[in-house]
Amino acid sequence: MSTHPSEMPVVGKSFYTECKKCGTDRYFTVLALPTPTSAKIKCEVCGAQRTWKTASSKKATSSTAPRGAAAKARANAEAARATAHSAEYENLSQSLTSATENPYNMKTSFAKGTKLKHPKFGLGFIRTVQPDKIEVVFQDEVRTLVHNRR
Ligand SMILES: [Zn+2]
C-alpha cells in the first residue's frame, strides 16, 4: 500500500489506486470530492465506482487513533517531567556549588540539602529526609536511598 499516493486525488485527473473489482491497482477517473478527505472515483478499466479516503481520515476513524494520542500525551508528559527534573537538579547544583561532597553511606545520617557523592549514581542533592530514607535528586532521576541504618 505504500506505493499508493497519500495525497488527495484531483477532479479531472487520473488517480492510481486499488480496484477491488479488478483485483489490482488501476487508474481511476476522479469524479468528485464529497468531503476534504474522500473522493468519488471510477475505475478506468471496469468502470466500477467507489469512494476513496485519505490515510489520515482512515486513521481518525480507526481504534488506533486514541491510543496514538494517549501515547503522544504520555511522551509529552514524560518530556515535561524530564525538563522539570533537570531544572531542579541544576538549581540544587548551583545553590550547593560550594557545599562539601559527602560520600554516600547507608549508616550515615544525612540532612536535607546535603550534597551527596554516590559511587554509582554520581552527584546528588538530598531533597527530603525521613528517619530511615532520603530522597536524592541525581542528574538522571530522583532516587530513594536508605540512611541512618545502624
Ligand atoms: Zn476496475
Backbone and ligand atoms as CSV (ligand in chain L), in Angstrom:
chain,resi,resn,atom,element,x,y,z
A,1,MET,N,N,0.816,-1.204,0.000
A,1,MET,CA,C,0.000,0.000,0.000
A,1,MET,C,C,0.856,1.262,0.000
A,2,SER,N,N,2.102,1.139,0.344
A,2,SER,CA,C,2.957,2.324,0.459
A,2,SER,C,C,3.245,2.960,-0.900
A,3,THR,N,N,2.990,2.200,-1.982
A,3,THR,CA,C,3.228,2.767,-3.307
A,3,THR,C,C,2.079,3.692,-3.728
A,4,HIS,N,N,0.957,3.590,-3.022
A,4,HIS,CA,C,-0.178,4.449,-3.349
A,4,HIS,C,C,0.077,5.877,-2.879
A,5,PRO,N,N,-0.393,6.849,-3.653
A,5,PRO,CA,C,-0.226,8.234,-3.194
A,5,PRO,C,C,-1.092,8.489,-1.970
A,6,SER,N,N,-0.604,9.247,-1.020
A,6,SER,CA,C,-1.382,9.541,0.181
A,6,SER,C,C,-2.096,10.883,0.060
A,7,GLU,N,N,-1.717,11.679,-0.937
A,7,GLU,CA,C,-2.365,12.980,-1.098
A,7,GLU,C,C,-3.721,12.820,-1.781
A,8,MET,N,N,-4.525,13.834,-1.694
A,8,MET,CA,C,-5.877,13.797,-2.247
A,8,MET,C,C,-5.858,13.718,-3.774
A,9,PRO,N,N,-6.812,12.965,-4.356
A,9,PRO,CA,C,-6.966,12.967,-5.814
A,9,PRO,C,C,-7.439,14.345,-6.289
A,10,VAL,N,N,-7.275,14.623,-7.567
A,10,VAL,CA,C,-7.717,15.890,-8.151
A,10,VAL,C,C,-8.784,15.575,-9.206
A,11,VAL,N,N,-9.924,16.282,-9.114
A,11,VAL,CA,C,-11.018,16.057,-10.068
A,11,VAL,C,C,-10.524,16.332,-11.482
A,12,GLY,N,N,-10.817,15.389,-12.385
A,12,GLY,CA,C,-10.422,15.554,-13.782
A,12,GLY,C,C,-9.078,14.918,-14.083
A,13,LYS,N,N,-8.333,14.529,-13.038
A,13,LYS,CA,C,-7.040,13.868,-13.255
A,13,LYS,C,C,-7.141,12.402,-12.888
A,14,SER,N,N,-6.286,11.591,-13.472
A,14,SER,CA,C,-6.283,10.171,-13.140
A,14,SER,C,C,-5.651,9.952,-11.776
A,15,PHE,N,N,-6.148,8.945,-11.110
A,15,PHE,CA,C,-5.666,8.630,-9.764
A,15,PHE,C,C,-5.412,7.138,-9.691
A,16,TYR,N,N,-4.221,6.750,-9.252
A,16,TYR,CA,C,-3.801,5.347,-9.263
A,16,TYR,C,C,-4.017,4.726,-7.891
A,17,THR,N,N,-4.900,3.745,-7.805
A,17,THR,CA,C,-5.119,3.043,-6.532
A,17,THR,C,C,-5.746,1.687,-6.823
A,18,GLU,N,N,-6.055,0.960,-5.768
A,18,GLU,CA,C,-6.551,-0.395,-5.935
A,18,GLU,C,C,-8.026,-0.420,-6.383
A,19,CYS,N,N,-8.321,-1.265,-7.369
A,19,CYS,CA,C,-9.716,-1.526,-7.741
A,19,CYS,C,C,-10.057,-2.915,-7.215
A,20,LYS,N,N,-11.054,-2.954,-6.310
A,20,LYS,CA,C,-11.404,-4.250,-5.708
A,20,LYS,C,C,-12.053,-5.165,-6.737
A,21,LYS,N,N,-12.781,-4.569,-7.679
A,21,LYS,CA,C,-13.463,-5.380,-8.701
A,21,LYS,C,C,-12.443,-6.003,-9.661
A,22,CYS,N,N,-11.457,-5.207,-10.072
A,22,CYS,CA,C,-10.402,-5.726,-10.947
A,22,CYS,C,C,-9.435,-6.612,-10.162
A,23,GLY,N,N,-9.358,-6.376,-8.866
A,23,GLY,CA,C,-8.444,-7.134,-8.028
A,23,GLY,C,C,-6.991,-6.701,-8.187
A,24,THR,N,N,-6.769,-5.498,-8.709
A,24,THR,CA,C,-5.402,-4.993,-8.876
A,24,THR,C,C,-5.425,-3.466,-8.884
A,25,ASP,N,N,-4.249,-2.850,-8.942
A,25,ASP,CA,C,-4.169,-1.393,-8.987
A,25,ASP,C,C,-4.526,-0.894,-10.384
A,26,ARG,N,N,-5.365,0.125,-10.439
A,26,ARG,CA,C,-5.835,0.674,-11.712
A,26,ARG,C,C,-5.781,2.198,-11.671
A,27,TYR,N,N,-5.827,2.789,-12.880
A,27,TYR,CA,C,-6.046,4.228,-12.938
A,27,TYR,C,C,-7.535,4.491,-12.813
A,28,PHE,N,N,-7.892,5.464,-11.996
A,28,PHE,CA,C,-9.286,5.847,-11.774
A,28,PHE,C,C,-9.502,7.268,-12.284
A,29,THR,N,N,-10.724,7.524,-12.738
A,29,THR,CA,C,-11.132,8.890,-13.044
A,29,THR,C,C,-11.713,9.482,-11.762
A,30,VAL,N,N,-11.238,10.662,-11.375
A,30,VAL,CA,C,-11.756,11.309,-10.171
A,30,VAL,C,C,-13.017,12.078,-10.545
A,31,LEU,N,N,-14.157,11.655,-9.990
A,31,LEU,CA,C,-15.456,12.244,-10.348
A,31,LEU,C,C,-15.807,13.444,-9.476
A,32,ALA,N,N,-15.593,13.300,-8.160
A,32,ALA,CA,C,-15.985,14.365,-7.228
A,32,ALA,C,C,-15.244,14.189,-5.917
A,33,LEU,N,N,-15.228,15.270,-5.127
A,33,LEU,CA,C,-14.631,15.225,-3.793
A,33,LEU,C,C,-15.728,15.584,-2.785
A,34,PRO,N,N,-16.487,14.591,-2.333
A,34,PRO,CA,C,-17.616,14.881,-1.432
A,34,PRO,C,C,-17.187,15.479,-0.086
A,35,THR,N,N,-16.024,15.096,0.422
A,35,THR,CA,C,-15.500,15.671,1.672
A,35,THR,C,C,-14.027,15.988,1.442
A,36,PRO,N,N,-13.415,16.779,2.352
A,36,PRO,CA,C,-11.981,17.113,2.166
A,36,PRO,C,C,-11.056,15.905,2.253
A,37,THR,N,N,-11.547,14.779,2.748
A,37,THR,CA,C,-10.669,13.614,2.901
A,37,THR,C,C,-11.136,12.418,2.087
A,38,SER,N,N,-12.120,12.588,1.208
A,38,SER,CA,C,-12.574,11.458,0.399
A,38,SER,C,C,-12.850,11.900,-1.032
A,39,ALA,N,N,-12.875,10.912,-1.931
A,39,ALA,CA,C,-13.100,11.195,-3.342
A,39,ALA,C,C,-13.936,10.089,-3.949
A,40,LYS,N,N,-14.822,10.505,-4.852
A,40,LYS,CA,C,-15.600,9.513,-5.605
A,40,LYS,C,C,-14.833,9.248,-6.884
A,41,ILE,N,N,-14.436,7.980,-7.069
A,41,ILE,CA,C,-13.566,7.645,-8.194
A,41,ILE,C,C,-14.166,6.503,-9.004
A,42,LYS,N,N,-13.782,6.422,-10.292
A,42,LYS,CA,C,-14.321,5.404,-11.207
A,42,LYS,C,C,-13.164,4.724,-11.923
A,43,CYS,N,N,-13.129,3.378,-11.839
A,43,CYS,CA,C,-12.071,2.595,-12.461
A,43,CYS,C,C,-12.106,2.804,-13.981
A,44,GLU,N,N,-10.965,3.107,-14.549
A,44,GLU,CA,C,-10.897,3.362,-15.991
A,44,GLU,C,C,-10.982,2.072,-16.803
A,45,VAL,N,N,-10.838,0.912,-16.126
A,45,VAL,CA,C,-10.869,-0.365,-16.845
A,45,VAL,C,C,-12.262,-1.003,-16.778
A,46,CYS,N,N,-12.770,-1.194,-15.532
A,46,CYS,CA,C,-14.049,-1.894,-15.395
A,46,CYS,C,C,-15.220,-0.942,-15.174
A,47,GLY,N,N,-14.932,0.311,-14.866
A,47,GLY,CA,C,-15.993,1.302,-14.684
A,47,GLY,C,C,-16.629,1.288,-13.301
A,48,ALA,N,N,-16.108,0.454,-12.382
A,48,ALA,CA,C,-16.666,0.405,-11.026
A,48,ALA,C,C,-16.381,1.722,-10.299
A,49,GLN,N,N,-17.390,2.211,-9.578
A,49,GLN,CA,C,-17.214,3.441,-8.814
A,49,GLN,C,C,-17.058,3.099,-7.342
A,50,ARG,N,N,-16.207,3.856,-6.682
A,50,ARG,CA,C,-16.093,3.678,-5.233
A,50,ARG,C,C,-15.630,4.976,-4.592
A,51,THR,N,N,-15.730,5.004,-3.281
A,51,THR,CA,C,-15.277,6.186,-2.538
A,51,THR,C,C,-13.900,5.908,-1.963
A,52,TRP,N,N,-12.974,6.781,-2.271
A,52,TRP,CA,C,-11.599,6.660,-1.769
A,52,TRP,C,C,-11.425,7.624,-0.603
A,53,LYS,N,N,-10.718,7.168,0.445
A,53,LYS,CA,C,-10.476,8.042,1.606
A,53,LYS,C,C,-8.979,8.179,1.845
A,54,THR,N,N,-8.568,9.343,2.344
A,54,THR,CA,C,-7.146,9.539,2.638
A,54,THR,C,C,-6.739,8.667,3.811
A,55,ALA,N,N,-5.449,8.395,3.914
A,55,ALA,CA,C,-4.917,7.580,5.001
A,55,ALA,C,C,-5.213,8.231,6.343
A,56,SER,N,N,-5.148,9.558,6.410
A,56,SER,CA,C,-5.368,10.251,7.682
A,56,SER,C,C,-6.817,10.126,8.136
A,57,SER,N,N,-7.765,10.134,7.182
A,57,SER,CA,C,-9.167,10.003,7.584
A,57,SER,C,C,-9.461,8.585,8.046
A,58,LYS,N,N,-8.764,7.603,7.442
A,58,LYS,CA,C,-8.911,6.218,7.892
A,58,LYS,C,C,-8.399,6.083,9.312
A,59,LYS,N,N,-7.262,6.708,9.561
A,59,LYS,CA,C,-6.644,6.628,10.875
A,59,LYS,C,C,-7.561,7.238,11.942
A,60,ALA,N,N,-8.178,8.369,11.601
A,60,ALA,CA,C,-9.019,9.089,12.555
A,60,ALA,C,C,-10.226,8.265,12.973
A,61,THR,N,N,-10.702,7.398,12.079
A,61,THR,CA,C,-11.882,6.612,12.408
A,61,THR,C,C,-11.516,5.252,12.995
A,62,SER,N,N,-10.252,4.882,12.964
A,62,SER,CA,C,-9.855,3.576,13.483
A,62,SER,C,C,-9.589,3.664,14.981
A,63,SER,N,N,-9.509,2.493,15.619
A,63,SER,CA,C,-9.333,2.457,17.064
A,63,SER,C,C,-7.897,2.765,17.479
A,64,THR,N,N,-6.983,2.864,16.516
A,64,THR,CA,C,-5.592,3.139,16.887
A,64,THR,C,C,-5.375,4.617,17.216
A,65,ALA,N,N,-6.300,5.485,16.769
A,65,ALA,CA,C,-6.116,6.919,16.970
A,65,ALA,C,C,-6.067,7.322,18.446
A,66,PRO,N,N,-7.029,6.868,19.290
A,66,PRO,CA,C,-6.969,7.273,20.695
A,66,PRO,C,C,-5.699,6.777,21.382
A,67,ARG,N,N,-5.297,5.546,21.023
A,67,ARG,CA,C,-4.065,5.014,21.630
A,67,ARG,C,C,-2.865,5.854,21.216
A,68,GLY,N,N,-2.818,6.237,19.949
A,68,GLY,CA,C,-1.724,7.071,19.465
A,68,GLY,C,C,-1.685,8.407,20.195
A,69,ALA,N,N,-2.884,9.003,20.374
A,69,ALA,CA,C,-2.966,10.291,21.050
A,69,ALA,C,C,-2.528,10.162,22.506
A,70,ALA,N,N,-2.937,9.070,23.143
A,70,ALA,CA,C,-2.570,8.858,24.540
A,70,ALA,C,C,-1.063,8.669,24.676
A,71,ALA,N,N,-0.493,7.937,23.722
A,71,ALA,CA,C,0.954,7.713,23.744
A,71,ALA,C,C,1.701,9.029,23.576
A,72,LYS,N,N,1.166,9.900,22.708
A,72,LYS,CA,C,1.788,11.198,22.477
A,72,LYS,C,C,1.697,12.053,23.743
A,73,ALA,N,N,0.525,12.003,24.398
A,73,ALA,CA,C,0.337,12.762,25.639
A,73,ALA,C,C,1.295,12.269,26.713
A,74,ARG,N,N,1.457,10.939,26.757
A,74,ARG,CA,C,2.401,10.366,27.732
A,74,ARG,C,C,3.813,10.821,27.437
A,75,ALA,N,N,4.182,10.822,26.147
A,75,ALA,CA,C,5.523,11.248,25.748
A,75,ALA,C,C,5.741,12.715,26.121
A,76,ASN,N,N,4.707,13.548,25.905
A,76,ASN,CA,C,4.802,14.964,26.257
A,76,ASN,C,C,4.959,15.137,27.768
A,77,ALA,N,N,4.170,14.380,28.527
A,77,ALA,CA,C,4.236,14.454,29.984
A,77,ALA,C,C,5.614,14.020,30.470
A,78,GLU,N,N,6.142,12.982,29.826
A,78,GLU,CA,C,7.467,12.470,30.177
A,78,GLU,C,C,8.546,13.515,29.875
A,79,ALA,N,N,8.420,14.188,28.735
A,79,ALA,CA,C,9.377,15.229,28.356
A,79,ALA,C,C,9.312,16.393,29.336
A,80,ALA,N,N,8.080,16.769,29.725
A,80,ALA,CA,C,7.899,17.875,30.677
A,80,ALA,C,C,8.497,17.516,32.031
A,81,ARG,N,N,8.281,16.257,32.432
A,81,ARG,CA,C,8.816,15.791,33.705
A,81,ARG,C,C,10.350,15.806,33.679
A,82,ALA,N,N,10.927,15.352,32.562
A,82,ALA,CA,C,12.383,15.327,32.422
A,82,ALA,C,C,12.956,16.742,32.469
A,83,THR,N,N,12.249,17.700,31.834
A,83,THR,CA,C,12.702,19.090,31.830
A,83,THR,C,C,12.649,19.662,33.241
A,84,ALA,N,N,11.533,19.396,33.942
A,84,ALA,CA,C,11.375,19.883,35.318
A,84,ALA,C,C,12.455,19.281,36.208
A,85,HIS,N,N,12.763,17.999,35.969
A,85,HIS,CA,C,13.777,17.331,36.771
A,85,HIS,C,C,15.158,17.958,36.548
A,86,SER,N,N,15.549,18.173,35.303
A,86,SER,CA,C,16.888,18.739,35.081
A,86,SER,C,C,16.973,20.171,35.607
A,87,ALA,N,N,15.832,20.902,35.574
A,87,ALA,CA,C,15.824,22.257,36.131
A,87,ALA,C,C,16.057,22.202,37.641
A,88,GLU,N,N,15.402,21.238,38.299
A,88,GLU,CA,C,15.576,21.092,39.745
A,88,GLU,C,C,17.013,20.713,40.077
A,89,TYR,N,N,17.560,19.792,39.292
A,89,TYR,CA,C,18.937,19.356,39.522
A,89,TYR,C,C,19.905,20.529,39.357
A,90,GLU,N,N,19.688,21.326,38.309
A,90,GLU,CA,C,20.543,22.495,38.054
A,90,GLU,C,C,20.462,23.496,39.206
A,91,ASN,N,N,19.226,23.776,39.669
A,91,ASN,CA,C,19.024,24.715,40.780
A,91,ASN,C,C,19.761,24.261,42.030
A,92,LEU,N,N,19.603,22.974,42.379
A,92,LEU,CA,C,20.260,22.424,43.558
A,92,LEU,C,C,21.774,22.458,43.381
A,93,SER,N,N,22.214,22.119,42.187
A,93,SER,CA,C,23.638,22.094,41.895
A,93,SER,C,C,24.262,23.476,42.077
A,94,GLN,N,N,23.524,24.507,41.612
A,94,GLN,CA,C,24.052,25.875,41.717
A,94,GLN,C,C,24.008,26.387,43.147
A,95,SER,N,N,22.884,26.093,43.880
A,95,SER,CA,C,22.763,26.611,45.243
A,95,SER,C,C,23.731,25.912,46.188
A,96,LEU,N,N,24.139,24.699,45.841
A,96,LEU,CA,C,25.048,23.953,46.721
A,96,LEU,C,C,26.428,23.783,46.085
A,97,THR,N,N,26.771,24.717,45.210
A,97,THR,CA,C,28.014,24.560,44.437
A,97,THR,C,C,29.260,24.495,45.315
A,98,SER,N,N,29.249,25.239,46.454
A,98,SER,CA,C,30.442,25.246,47.313
A,98,SER,C,C,30.325,24.269,48.482
A,99,ALA,N,N,29.187,23.558,48.553
A,99,ALA,CA,C,28.998,22.618,49.656
A,99,ALA,C,C,29.944,21.432,49.524
A,100,THR,N,N,30.236,20.826,50.663
A,100,THR,CA,C,31.116,19.656,50.675
A,100,THR,C,C,30.389,18.441,50.098
A,101,GLU,N,N,31.099,17.673,49.312
A,101,GLU,CA,C,30.527,16.432,48.789
A,101,GLU,C,C,30.689,15.347,49.832
A,102,ASN,N,N,29.571,14.812,50.296
A,102,ASN,CA,C,29.608,13.764,51.304
A,102,ASN,C,C,29.457,12.404,50.638
A,103,PRO,N,N,30.393,11.491,50.893
A,103,PRO,CA,C,30.238,10.158,50.302
A,103,PRO,C,C,29.019,9.464,50.876
A,104,TYR,N,N,28.239,8.822,50.006
A,104,TYR,CA,C,27.045,8.131,50.482
A,104,TYR,C,C,27.412,6.873,51.239
A,105,ASN,N,N,26.750,6.713,52.390
A,105,ASN,CA,C,26.895,5.502,53.183
A,105,ASN,C,C,25.576,5.279,53.905
A,106,MET,N,N,25.038,4.093,53.808
A,106,MET,CA,C,23.714,3.855,54.399
A,106,MET,C,C,23.719,3.995,55.909
A,107,LYS,N,N,24.897,3.943,56.548
A,107,LYS,CA,C,24.967,4.051,58.007
A,107,LYS,C,C,25.004,5.503,58.476
A,108,THR,N,N,25.318,6.407,57.552
A,108,THR,CA,C,25.390,7.823,57.904
A,108,THR,C,C,23.986,8.408,57.998
A,109,SER,N,N,23.800,9.358,58.914
A,109,SER,CA,C,22.536,10.078,58.992
A,109,SER,C,C,22.701,11.398,58.242
A,110,PHE,N,N,21.951,11.574,57.176
A,110,PHE,CA,C,22.095,12.761,56.333
A,110,PHE,C,C,21.013,13.795,56.641
A,111,ALA,N,N,21.320,15.036,56.304
A,111,ALA,CA,C,20.372,16.134,56.495
A,111,ALA,C,C,19.913,16.641,55.140
A,112,LYS,N,N,18.753,17.297,55.137
A,112,LYS,CA,C,18.205,17.870,53.913
A,112,LYS,C,C,19.172,18.905,53.340
A,113,GLY,N,N,19.328,18.912,52.042
A,113,GLY,CA,C,20.195,19.880,51.390
A,113,GLY,C,C,21.649,19.442,51.317
A,114,THR,N,N,21.920,18.210,51.768
A,114,THR,CA,C,23.288,17.701,51.714
A,114,THR,C,C,23.664,17.342,50.276
A,115,LYS,N,N,24.879,17.665,49.917
A,115,LYS,CA,C,25.429,17.286,48.618
A,115,LYS,C,C,26.055,15.913,48.784
A,116,LEU,N,N,25.570,14.992,47.966
A,116,LEU,CA,C,25.941,13.598,48.143
A,116,LEU,C,C,26.736,13.083,46.952
A,117,LYS,N,N,27.769,12.292,47.252
A,117,LYS,CA,C,28.531,11.653,46.181
A,117,LYS,C,C,28.257,10.164,46.260
A,118,HIS,N,N,27.544,9.661,45.255
A,118,HIS,CA,C,27.202,8.237,45.259
A,118,HIS,C,C,28.134,7.506,44.290
A,119,PRO,N,N,28.697,6.351,44.714
A,119,PRO,CA,C,29.666,5.652,43.843
A,119,PRO,C,C,29.086,5.249,42.488
A,120,LYS,N,N,27.782,5.001,42.431
A,120,LYS,CA,C,27.177,4.531,41.189
A,120,LYS,C,C,26.396,5.628,40.471
A,121,PHE,N,N,25.612,6.432,41.238
A,121,PHE,CA,C,24.704,7.394,40.613
A,121,PHE,C,C,25.331,8.781,40.441
A,122,GLY,N,N,26.506,8.982,41.032
A,122,GLY,CA,C,27.177,10.273,40.886
A,122,GLY,C,C,26.730,11.281,41.927
A,123,LEU,N,N,26.770,12.562,41.531
A,123,LEU,CA,C,26.468,13.651,42.446
A,123,LEU,C,C,24.959,13.804,42.605
A,124,GLY,N,N,24.510,13.929,43.864
A,124,GLY,CA,C,23.081,14.115,44.115
A,124,GLY,C,C,22.854,15.086,45.251
A,125,PHE,N,N,21.620,15.537,45.378
A,125,PHE,CA,C,21.263,16.502,46.412
A,125,PHE,C,C,20.054,15.981,47.160
A,126,ILE,N,N,20.143,15.981,48.501
A,126,ILE,CA,C,19.074,15.406,49.306
A,126,ILE,C,C,17.897,16.381,49.374
A,127,ARG,N,N,16.747,15.917,48.880
A,127,ARG,CA,C,15.564,16.764,48.783
A,127,ARG,C,C,14.673,16.622,50.013
A,128,THR,N,N,14.428,15.388,50.411
A,128,THR,CA,C,13.628,15.162,51.632
A,128,THR,C,C,14.301,14.088,52.482
A,129,VAL,N,N,14.066,14.206,53.795
A,129,VAL,CA,C,14.685,13.279,54.737
A,129,VAL,C,C,13.609,12.648,55.612
A,130,GLN,N,N,13.623,11.346,55.693
A,130,GLN,CA,C,12.791,10.600,56.635
A,130,GLN,C,C,13.732,9.853,57.563
A,131,PRO,N,N,13.209,9.333,58.709
A,131,PRO,CA,C,14.118,8.684,59.683
A,131,PRO,C,C,15.049,7.642,59.069
A,132,ASP,N,N,14.537,6.889,58.085
A,132,ASP,CA,C,15.372,5.823,57.525
A,132,ASP,C,C,15.606,5.946,56.021
A,133,LYS,N,N,15.038,6.999,55.409
A,133,LYS,CA,C,15.135,7.148,53.956
A,133,LYS,C,C,15.458,8.586,53.571
A,134,ILE,N,N,16.167,8.728,52.481
A,134,ILE,CA,C,16.402,10.053,51.907
A,134,ILE,C,C,16.023,10.018,50.433
A,135,GLU,N,N,15.484,11.148,49.969
A,135,GLU,CA,C,15.132,11.280,48.562
A,135,GLU,C,C,16.213,12.158,47.937
A,136,VAL,N,N,16.917,11.591,46.976
A,136,VAL,CA,C,18.073,12.273,46.413
A,136,VAL,C,C,17.848,12.599,44.935
A,137,VAL,N,N,18.078,13.875,44.579
A,137,VAL,CA,C,17.959,14.302,43.186
A,137,VAL,C,C,19.307,14.078,42.508
A,138,PHE,N,N,19.371,13.039,41.688
A,138,PHE,CA,C,20.565,12.800,40.884
A,138,PHE,C,C,20.358,13.417,39.508
A,139,GLN,N,N,21.426,13.456,38.731
A,139,GLN,CA,C,21.334,14.097,37.414
A,139,GLN,C,C,20.283,13.438,36.518
A,140,ASP,N,N,20.184,12.105,36.578
A,140,ASP,CA,C,19.238,11.415,35.678
A,140,ASP,C,C,17.848,11.251,36.270
A,141,GLU,N,N,17.775,11.027,37.579
A,141,GLU,CA,C,16.454,10.879,38.195
A,141,GLU,C,C,16.544,10.994,39.714
A,142,VAL,N,N,15.354,11.031,40.345
A,142,VAL,CA,C,15.287,11.095,41.803
A,142,VAL,C,C,15.251,9.667,42.335
A,143,ARG,N,N,16.121,9.410,43.316
A,143,ARG,CA,C,16.150,8.068,43.882
A,143,ARG,C,C,15.939,8.138,45.395
A,144,THR,N,N,15.302,7.115,45.929
A,144,THR,CA,C,15.140,6.996,47.376
A,144,THR,C,C,16.195,6.019,47.883
A,145,LEU,N,N,17.008,6.489,48.812
A,145,LEU,CA,C,18.080,5.658,49.374
A,145,LEU,C,C,17.871,5.510,50.867
A,146,VAL,N,N,18.429,4.448,51.408
A,146,VAL,CA,C,18.352,4.276,52.859
A,146,VAL,C,C,19.492,5.067,53.506
A,147,HIS,N,N,19.265,5.486,54.764
A,147,HIS,CA,C,20.342,6.119,55.526
A,147,HIS,C,C,20.087,5.847,56.994
A,148,ASN,N,N,20.998,6.281,57.820
A,148,ASN,CA,C,20.814,6.193,59.275
A,148,ASN,C,C,20.564,4.745,59.719
A,149,ARG,N,N,21.150,3.813,58.953
A,149,ARG,CA,C,20.930,2.385,59.282
A,149,ARG,C,C,22.009,1.940,60.270
A,150,ARG,N,N,21.564,1.508,61.440
A,150,ARG,CA,C,22.530,1.126,62.470
A,150,ARG,C,C,22.402,-0.333,62.840
L,1,ZN,ZN,ZN,-11.632,-1.949,-12.046
